[in-house]
């Protein structure tokens, strides 16, 4: 870790405190949280005995929690645990059960639980208390869009000049440079862990921008019309050269226009159901080699042999690691790489049989089925309930559209997690906000099964906090 990386990490919390003293609290939260994720250095951390490392993930949450204690302590009293919060609670305490069931001890379990709470629970909690109404989700959606616009010149620079910004600013390159080369050019990495993470981020910001534009939520940003900003963002996303993100973005467009023209949420709900089904199908060992070969063949026809080979490698890893995970199928193997499969190379050295793992298969191996379905439910169940609360015919209402746009990005992120392991705390933050919206808006009992044409306006009038 270079001196400039250390300085950036140390300066972040004072900067967040300044933001809280300078701006309204919700605006300070989105600037502090998203800004930390977009610009703080990779692989820069300070270690403390008994506590999770202070790194770019925890810095976002620590700074905002401290600022809330100083400037907005009453915000904590607004939180009331609801049933939608239970999956995230189970996810955060699951490491304790995993450690105890594997004989790793109470200390190991508590330490791992604290780590997952800081990584996932804190962003979710901040979303619950700061973005738990439609007005808050509007602010979050616009902030995500702005985060994409801010990244446009940085991405374009690295697409042309190669990924150099992290090296230029922080004095080191945090990843393999070879993986930045794609389709006879470069894909940007900027200040994220990998070009794949940038691709998913730019995909999410593009879809949010399209949705905000089409719904008329905002017409200009910094005096520039949305009809200019959104195409520039879309072109930059395409130039990021992330094939998986391209497919997800295309499906996001289908979901958007299915809602606009056909007034149906079916594509989004099918995607969510597909995520649960895939995890269950593979976790229980029903995914056969023949089915894998058929998928690889179709992908090779749609893209190229290189992309198909990459997915095949990931599928092969899932077969190996899935078989190991099924030996401890409920709570997994716990930490310390006990979920991995090892073999001996030609030198007689003990090495991992696979080093390409998706988030879901890592979770299955370390935390079992309880971990897999708790984190998936924590992020996607609020989306399902939001769709139930606001049917597709209301998705382009300017008050509802930002929440739906953010919910779509959370769903696509979880889909990406079936093949990659690119953590982004903005999505659990968004999930917490969506859960808050669902739990905050309550309807009269007599209206629960009907959706009158003036329903959104009624809800807004009855619940000012949702406007």
Secondary structure, DSSP 8 states (H G I E B T S, - for coil): --HHHHHHHHHHHHHHHHHHHHS-HHHHHHHHHHHHHHHS-TT--EEETTEEEESHHHHHHHHHHHHHHHH-GGGGGG----GGGHHHHHHHHHHHHHHHHTT--HHHHHHHHHHHIIIIIHHHHHHHHHS-SHHHHHHHHHHHHHHHHHHHHHHHHHHHH-S-HHHHHHSS--S-GGGGEETTEE---TTSS-HHHHHHHHHHHHHHHHHHHHTTS-SEETTEEHHHHHHHHHHHHHHT--HHHHHHHHHHHHHHHIIIII---HHHHHHHHHHHHHHHHHHTT---HHHHHHHHHHHHHHS-HHHHHHHHHHHHHHHHHHHHHGGGTTT---STTTT--EEE-TTS-EEES-----HHHHHHHHHHHHHHHHHHHHHHHHHHHHHHHS-GGGTTSHHHHHHHHHHHHHHHHHHHTTT-----HHHHHHHHHHHHHHHH----GGGTT---TTHHHHHHHH-GGG-
